Amino acid sequence: MSEKRKAIIIGAGPAGLATALRLKTHNGLDCMVCEVRSEPTTLGGAVGIPPNGLRLLDRLGVYDALCARGYGGRLLTVHSARGGVLGVKDWVGWARERIGYGYLRIKRVDLVDVLLEAVQKEGIEVRYGVKIVGIEEGGQGQGEGAVVRFEGGREEKADVVLGCDGIHSVVRRLVVDPGFGGEYSGFAGSFSIVPADGLRDGAVNAMAGLHAMMTEEGMVMVNPCTADKGEVMWGFSREVSLPEGGDSRDGWEETRKAEVEGFKDYMLKILDGARGEWAETVKDIVGKTSVVKFHPIYRLPLGGRWHKGRCLLLGDAAHAMSPHAGQGVSMAIEDVFLLSRLLEDPSRPLLEVFAKFDEIRRPRVDEIYTLAAKNADGRRKTGPWGLWMKETVFDLYMSVSGVLGLDQRGVGQKHLIYDIDEVEI
Ligand SMILES: Cc1cc2nc3c(=O)[nH]c(=O)nc-3n(C[C@H](O)[C@H](O)[C@H](O)COP(=O)(O)OP(=O)(O)OC[C@H]3O[C@@H](n4cnc5c(N)ncnc54)[C@H](O)[C@@H]3O)c2cc1C
């Protein structure tokens, strides 16, 4: 490879921007990011970032900027649909005590904006509105690069092409694993962000983190998502059957339209039977929401290929999973840090780097993917008895957990202190 290696990074989401930043600042690579959208993401919603991800974002130099925008409340409060609270726990407390990072809820636009600012400060070129029409994977020899072809006839050569282009990755489709693609998880989410100032008196001030309530149809979650608690995200995640029109963009379009237009009536109907102060707060939040997004959740089956030639997939392009472990962004950042470590020795052949990447990442990705799928089960449709059963089991778990000191022993939190920089390479 040449003295100063060049990376073309496809996709300017969290994975792409973090990759560019790390490979430029830590490995000295010449990086260029190509994004198909015409401008930085306008995708809505807010993501939660747990301790393992926050620690790496700190090493990336963006932690303070993220904390200045996002909300870092400590507690998880689970409310009963019959009124009252089933349990309150400092759900990342054990991890925070060990590594010094908690949980941050941040608007997706803010996350991308902070990463983009850092990337631009490093003078890394980010091209928007570019369409890739072909990729040549390139040989492994000295001076043999991969070639990326853009619409309009322009081409760029690079030592490495990194597919950070999400679940529908063009790098996967054109080179790495053309026959492999996403599958519908059976779950979908409706979500929105509302200003806090129009809500019931003191409702937002009383929130101390993430609030969840199970219903017969699925789970509703509420979390402030800005540092000043000025905005609150809510989301409702539940089982949704495939559209009658089929598992296609057009098929989903009809469902999406109906969900978006009818969300208020639907949610208020679901919440109708719920009692207590919290239920009133949720009804108020939903009632004051003007627009929701509806998102059928797709994921990649486990076991797909991650690299070919000089191309490697990172983040959702490699291992999109259900969002119910809240680890998608953190998994992407872990990918980035491992790749960066493996590239520290410029004499290490790329094939070996990618093979080692694969070997080290698989077990961790499989573990978190499985956890996310298991967490999704809590959103399944139940009848009234099913809901009663779920709440009772949760209640029981909270009591047993308290008696046995499960939180103090880190049960359910071990994966949050995983440090990819400590893994032997
Ligand atoms: C409803 C929902 C809730 C979620 N909640 C959480 C959460 O709380 N915590 C969490 O960590 N994760 C969450 N996730 C998952 C998280 O959003 C993803 O794991 C994360 O965004 C992955 O980042 P990425 O950069 O790999 O992919 P993406 O965010 O998908 O970014 C890919 C980028 O590539 C661009 N692109 C696509 N195709 C091309 C192309 N052909 N050429 C160039 N560019 C291209 C896209 O426009 C985009 O900018 C959630 C996901 C969903 C759907």
PDBQT file of the ligand as one rigid body, heavy atoms in Angstrom, charges set to zero:
ROOT
HETATM    1  C1  LIG A 501     -36.632   3.054  15.518  1.00  0.00    +0.000 C 
HETATM    2  C2  LIG A 501     -35.174   2.868  15.809  1.00  0.00    +0.000 A 
HETATM    3  C3  LIG A 501     -34.692   3.166  17.072  1.00  0.00    +0.000 A 
HETATM    4  C4  LIG A 501     -33.332   3.000  17.361  1.00  0.00    +0.000 A 
HETATM    5  N1  LIG A 501     -32.875   3.288  18.615  1.00  0.00    +0.000 NA
HETATM    6  C5  LIG A 501     -31.561   3.141  18.892  1.00  0.00    +0.000 A 
HETATM    7  C6  LIG A 501     -31.046   3.487  20.175  1.00  0.00    +0.000 A 
HETATM    8  O1  LIG A 501     -31.776   3.909  21.071  1.00  0.00    +0.000 OA
HETATM    9  N2  LIG A 501     -29.704   3.329  20.390  1.00  0.00    +0.000 N 
HETATM   10  C7  LIG A 501     -28.867   2.899  19.404  1.00  0.00    +0.000 A 
HETATM   11  O2  LIG A 501     -27.655   2.790  19.629  1.00  0.00    +0.000 OA
HETATM   12  N3  LIG A 501     -29.338   2.561  18.194  1.00  0.00    +0.000 NA
HETATM   13  C8  LIG A 501     -30.645   2.670  17.913  1.00  0.00    +0.000 A 
HETATM   14  N4  LIG A 501     -31.119   2.344  16.681  1.00  0.00    +0.000 N 
HETATM   15  C9  LIG A 501     -30.179   1.769  15.705  1.00  0.00    +0.000 C 
HETATM   16  C10 LIG A 501     -29.287   2.846  15.132  1.00  0.00    +0.000 C 
HETATM   17  O3  LIG A 501     -30.069   3.851  14.550  1.00  0.00    +0.000 OA
HETATM   18  C11 LIG A 501     -28.344   2.250  14.091  1.00  0.00    +0.000 C 
HETATM   19  O4  LIG A 501     -27.723   1.112  14.603  1.00  0.00    +0.000 OA
HETATM   20  C12 LIG A 501     -27.272   3.266  13.697  1.00  0.00    +0.000 C 
HETATM   21  O5  LIG A 501     -27.875   4.402  13.118  1.00  0.00    +0.000 OA
HETATM   22  C13 LIG A 501     -26.278   2.626  12.741  1.00  0.00    +0.000 C 
HETATM   23  O6  LIG A 501     -25.441   3.611  12.201  1.00  0.00    +0.000 OA
HETATM   24  P1  LIG A 501     -24.825   3.416  10.736  1.00  0.00    +0.000 P 
HETATM   25  O7  LIG A 501     -24.030   4.636  10.493  1.00  0.00    +0.000 OA
HETATM   26  O8  LIG A 501     -24.196   2.080  10.660  1.00  0.00    +0.000 OA
HETATM   27  O9  LIG A 501     -26.077   3.350   9.762  1.00  0.00    +0.000 OA
HETATM   28  P2  LIG A 501     -27.136   4.476   9.401  1.00  0.00    +0.000 P 
HETATM   29  O10 LIG A 501     -27.481   5.283  10.598  1.00  0.00    +0.000 OA
HETATM   30  O11 LIG A 501     -28.216   3.781   8.678  1.00  0.00    +0.000 OA
HETATM   31  O12 LIG A 501     -26.360   5.428   8.389  1.00  0.00    +0.000 OA
HETATM   32  C14 LIG A 501     -26.077   5.009   7.083  1.00  0.00    +0.000 C 
HETATM   33  C15 LIG A 501     -25.755   6.226   6.244  1.00  0.00    +0.000 C 
HETATM   34  O13 LIG A 501     -25.380   5.773   4.943  1.00  0.00    +0.000 OA
HETATM   35  C16 LIG A 501     -26.106   6.520   3.969  1.00  0.00    +0.000 C 
HETATM   36  N5  LIG A 501     -26.251   5.699   2.765  1.00  0.00    +0.000 N 
HETATM   37  C17 LIG A 501     -27.120   4.699   2.528  1.00  0.00    +0.000 A 
HETATM   38  N6  LIG A 501     -26.951   4.206   1.288  1.00  0.00    +0.000 NA
HETATM   39  C18 LIG A 501     -25.936   4.894   0.750  1.00  0.00    +0.000 A 
HETATM   40  C19 LIG A 501     -25.287   4.835  -0.519  1.00  0.00    +0.000 A 
HETATM   41  N7  LIG A 501     -25.692   3.994  -1.468  1.00  0.00    +0.000 N 
HETATM   42  N8  LIG A 501     -24.271   5.698  -0.758  1.00  0.00    +0.000 NA
HETATM   43  C20 LIG A 501     -23.875   6.582   0.186  1.00  0.00    +0.000 A 
HETATM   44  N9  LIG A 501     -24.460   6.681   1.397  1.00  0.00    +0.000 NA
HETATM   45  C21 LIG A 501     -25.471   5.837   1.685  1.00  0.00    +0.000 A 
HETATM   46  C22 LIG A 501     -27.427   6.833   4.659  1.00  0.00    +0.000 C 
HETATM   47  O14 LIG A 501     -28.089   7.919   4.026  1.00  0.00    +0.000 OA
HETATM   48  C23 LIG A 501     -26.947   7.151   6.065  1.00  0.00    +0.000 C 
HETATM   49  O15 LIG A 501     -26.539   8.489   6.194  1.00  0.00    +0.000 OA
HETATM   50  C24 LIG A 501     -32.455   2.504  16.361  1.00  0.00    +0.000 A 
HETATM   51  C25 LIG A 501     -32.953   2.220  15.093  1.00  0.00    +0.000 A 
HETATM   52  C26 LIG A 501     -34.292   2.397  14.816  1.00  0.00    +0.000 A 
HETATM   53  C27 LIG A 501     -34.777   2.065  13.447  1.00  0.00    +0.000 C 
ENDROOT
TORSDOF 0
